[in-house]
Structure formats: C-alpha cells, structure tokens
Amino acid sequence: MYIIKGYKTFKGHEGEPCAQGSMHGPKGKVAEWSDDSWGGPMRIHFTRPEDEQNFLDWAKTQVTQYKDYEGKPYDPATMTPSDIVETVVASMSYAYAEQKELEKFAKKGIVYYLPDAKAPGGKALYTSNAAYTAKNVAAVRTMHPEAEIVNERLKMPLVDEATADLAARNKRYKSLCKTATIFTLRKDDGSTGDMKLGVPYNATVAASLRNKHGDKLVEIINERFL
C-alpha cells in the first residue's frame, strides 16, 4: 500500500494548478513526484531502483481501477512501465486533492453527493453551511433519500445540537455587533431576552447600560468578541 505525503500545490507557467509531494510505502518514502510546470510529463524520482520496481509491480494491480479519457479502464498490457507509474501517481494525486477539498467543505457544514448522469462519475457534489447535526442530516435525507453524506464517509463526529445553535447565534451576533450594541436583560419573571441598541459599542455605552439596568443586565454580547 502506498500513500501520498507532503502534498503541495503551485502554479504552472500559465497559472494552471499543479501539485507535488512524496510517495510513501510500508517502509517509508520511496519517491518524490511533481507535475511539470510547462505541461510536460510528471517528474517522478525514486529513491532506489528496487523502490521503483516494487511500486511498478503494485501499480500494475491498481491502474485498472482508473479510466482513460474515453472512460475505459486502463489496460496495463498496452502501457509502458513509465506510463503505468505516471498514471497511478497522477490518479493518486487527484484523489488526494479531492479528499482534501471534501474535508475543507465538511468542516463548514454538511456535504453530500446526489446522482447526476451529467456529472463526472455520475454524481454531483452539494455543499451546505448547515451544521453536521443529527437533526440536519435527517433533514437532508428526508429531502434526498439517495444522498451520500460525505461527512459520514470521513467518519466525522456529529455536532451537538446545543453547540451548533450557540455557534450559529454567535455568528449572527458578531455581525450585528459591528454596527450596534447587543445586550441581554433579565425580565421580572426570571426569563431573559436580547436587546439591540442602534449605536456601536464603546466603553461609554457599556457604562451607561450598566448604570441604567443594574443587576438586570446579564451580558453585553459585544464583549464576547473584544
């Protein structure tokens, strides 16, 4: 089994996206690889000849799972050793980049695939800023029973509903606090309510609120973000 490490991206001579990294096997690093910035063949430098041969032997068993530009599986019997190695390394780099992109989206919310015959691989990717909670996942499945939830594939832990709600409220409050002063008051019945004062927060405004409301002032929310 081989994996990519040290993955980095850079731009080619016309600004096209390129990548480079190292290839690691069971006993450590076996090669350094990089896309060519001028659109030429991928550059792959193996540490030792035996590492190259071992990787080639493994690549021959893997290359058939990838497809050419016509959508047909590669046939190692019709390929040169260098073509087999480059095809597998390149395909692994694409898969690595896709995985990292999915992880980035999944950190922000629920990500899922839906069947789509017109999309690459027969499925289209959808992203959402909805927190990855059990409630929100259930809502996605109700609307799209055929959905493949990427967060589940990545084995991400579900977000606690209360934690997600607090994060959402803080995000909303942080935006409001840019132009207004938001504070919480305790009512006579013991419940609390949030209030909005249409002036930006500053020390004078804060002192005025504390003098006016005394013990009934629970919190000046702007102070969460100072």
MOHU-V317518 format. One record per residue. RES is the residue in one small letter. PHI is phi in whole degrees, -180 to 180 (none if undefined). OMEGA is omega in degrees with one decimal (* if undefined). NEAR is the number of other ideal C-beta (glycine too) atoms within 8 Angstrom. Layout:
res = {RES;RES}
phi = {PHI;PHI}
omega = {OMEGA;OMEGA}
near = {NEAR;NEAR}
//
This chain:
res = {m;y;i;i;k;g;y;k;t;f;k;g;h;e;g;e;p;c;a;q;g;s;m;h;g;p;k;g;k;v;a;e;w;s;d;d;s;w;g;g;p;m;r;i;h;f;t;r;p;e;d;e;q;n;f;l;d;w;a;k;t;q;v;t;q;y;k;d;y;e;g;k;p;y;d;p;a;t;m;t;p;s;d;i;v;e;t;v;v;a;s;m;s;y;a;y;a;e;q;k;e;l;e;k;f;a;k;k;g;i;v;y;y;l;p;d;a;k;a;p;g;g;k;a;l;y;t;s;n;a;a;y;t;a;k;n;v;a;a;v;r;t;m;h;p;e;a;e;i;v;n;e;r;l;k;m;p;l;v;d;e;a;t;a;d;l;a;a;r;n;k;r;y;k;s;l;c;k;t;a;t;i;f;t;l;r;k;d;d;g;s;t;g;d;m;k;l;g;v;p;y;n;a;t;v;a;a;s;l;r;n;k;h;g;d;k;l;v;e;i;i;n;e;r;f;l}
phi = {none;-121;-136;-92;-134;61;-69;-137;-112;-155;-102;-76;-67;-111;86;-72;-72;-131;-144;-154;177;-124;-112;-123;-113;-59;-110;114;-68;-118;-163;-113;-137;-159;-65;-87;-68;-110;82;-82;-61;-62;-94;-130;-119;-83;-66;-141;-56;-69;-66;-64;-66;-64;-67;-60;-59;-70;-62;-62;-84;-106;-63;-69;-81;-103;-119;-83;-67;-94;80;-104;-61;-65;-113;-60;-68;-104;-116;-78;-54;-66;-66;-63;-62;-65;-62;-70;-62;-62;-65;-66;-68;-64;-64;-64;-62;-64;-61;-65;-66;-63;-63;-64;-65;-67;-70;-96;168;-83;-123;-152;-104;-126;-57;-156;-62;-87;-91;-58;76;78;-149;-113;-93;-125;-117;-143;-89;-65;-60;-80;-108;-59;-64;-71;-64;-61;-66;-64;-68;-65;-78;-135;-58;-89;-65;-104;-79;-66;-57;-69;-60;-81;58;-80;-72;-65;-86;-62;-59;-65;-65;-65;-65;-65;-62;-65;-67;-64;-63;-67;-63;-59;-69;-65;-69;-69;-127;-144;-107;-112;-144;-114;-116;-91;-85;-63;-85;94;-77;-123;-147;-91;-124;-125;-109;-77;-134;-63;-70;-156;-62;-67;-63;-61;-63;-63;-65;-68;-68;-75;-104;55;-69;-75;-79;-80;-162;-98;-64;-54;-72;-67;-110;-74}
omega = {-179.8;178.8;177.8;173.8;177.1;-175.9;177.4;177.6;175.2;-177.4;175.7;-173.8;176.6;177.9;-179.1;-179.3;176.5;-179.5;177.0;179.5;177.9;179.0;-176.9;177.1;-178.4;-176.6;177.5;-175.0;178.8;-176.7;168.5;-179.6;178.6;169.3;177.3;-176.2;178.5;175.3;179.2;179.8;176.0;177.8;-178.5;-177.9;-179.5;-178.5;-178.1;178.3;-179.1;175.7;178.5;-179.5;178.7;179.3;178.6;179.9;178.7;-177.8;178.7;179.5;-175.5;-169.7;-178.5;179.2;178.2;-176.4;179.3;-176.8;177.3;179.1;-179.3;178.1;177.4;178.0;-176.6;-179.6;-179.1;-174.9;174.3;177.5;-179.0;178.1;179.0;-179.2;-177.7;-179.9;-178.4;179.1;179.9;-179.5;177.0;179.3;177.6;-179.4;178.9;-179.8;179.3;179.1;180.0;178.4;178.4;179.2;179.1;178.7;-175.1;176.9;-176.9;-178.7;-177.7;179.0;-178.0;175.1;171.3;178.2;179.2;-176.1;-177.6;-177.1;177.1;-179.8;177.3;178.3;-177.8;-178.0;177.0;178.9;-179.2;175.8;177.7;-178.7;-178.5;177.9;179.0;-179.3;-178.3;176.2;178.7;179.2;178.2;-178.6;176.2;-179.8;-177.1;-178.2;-177.6;-175.0;172.4;-175.2;-177.2;180.0;178.5;178.5;179.9;179.4;178.2;177.2;176.7;177.6;176.9;-176.9;-178.9;178.7;179.4;179.9;179.0;179.2;179.9;179.5;178.3;178.0;179.1;-179.6;-177.6;177.5;-179.7;-175.7;178.5;-174.9;-176.8;175.5;-176.8;-178.3;-177.7;178.9;173.8;-178.5;-178.0;-179.5;178.5;178.3;179.8;177.9;179.7;-178.6;-179.4;175.1;-170.6;174.7;179.4;179.5;168.3;-175.1;-179.5;178.7;-179.7;179.9;179.5;179.1;-179.6;178.1;-175.9;-171.4;176.2;-175.8;179.7;177.5;-178.7;-175.2;165.7;-169.0;177.7;-175.8;172.8;-170.4;179.2;*}
near = {4;10;6;12;9;6;12;7;7;8;7;13;5;4;5;7;6;12;12;10;14;10;17;10;12;3;4;5;10;15;14;10;13;10;10;11;9;6;6;4;5;10;8;11;7;10;7;7;6;6;12;12;8;10;15;11;8;9;12;9;7;9;13;9;5;11;7;8;3;5;5;6;8;12;7;9;4;4;11;5;7;6;8;15;13;11;13;12;13;9;9;11;14;8;8;11;11;8;8;9;8;12;9;8;11;14;5;7;11;14;13;13;10;11;8;8;5;3;8;3;4;7;10;8;9;8;9;10;5;10;10;12;12;7;7;13;13;8;9;14;10;6;5;8;5;6;10;9;12;13;11;7;7;9;4;8;3;8;9;7;9;6;8;12;8;8;9;9;8;9;8;8;12;10;7;10;13;7;5;12;14;13;14;11;11;10;9;3;4;5;6;8;7;8;8;8;10;4;7;8;11;6;5;6;12;13;8;8;13;9;7;6;9;7;5;8;13;8;8;11;11;12;9;9;7;4}
//
